[in-house]
Amino acid sequence: MHLNLVYPGMITVLILLVFFILSIVRIRHRVLAGRELLYLTGQDSFEFILIDVRKTRDFERGHIPNAMNVPFPGCMEYLPTENMFEKIYIYGTSRHQARLVAIKLGITGYFNVSYFGAFRQWKGPVIKEEQ
């Protein structure tokens, strides 16, 4: 008597299950503490991308050093780098806004996305654009 342990389509189901589990794991993003972001921005070399999703006029009034401005909701179509393993940190007007962008990038395929939350919580140095 021959027992066939692999049913037709079982491999396909297992592959889909693995992709589903990986997508759920990627959606969980780390909340970046203020002192951790302050430490990272104080380094001589930057090995991460810092994205400010606030409106351009708010960005010009003051932003975290080395941040790039990609205003929400237009940033939902923006892909910051081709390297899916690049460290990406996001902040915005609110924690919810930053979290939405982090989730979107995670769904798109980025693995190292964290969000700080609201800019008003930032206690470090601020860069102001000349007007």
Secondary structure, DSSP 8 states (H G I E B T S, - for coil): -----S-TTHHHHHHHHHHHHHHHHHH--EE--HHHHHHHHTSSS--SEEEE-S-HHHHHH-B-TTEEE--TTGGGG----S-TTS-EEEEESSHHHHHHHHHHHHHHT-S-EEEEEEGGG--S--B----
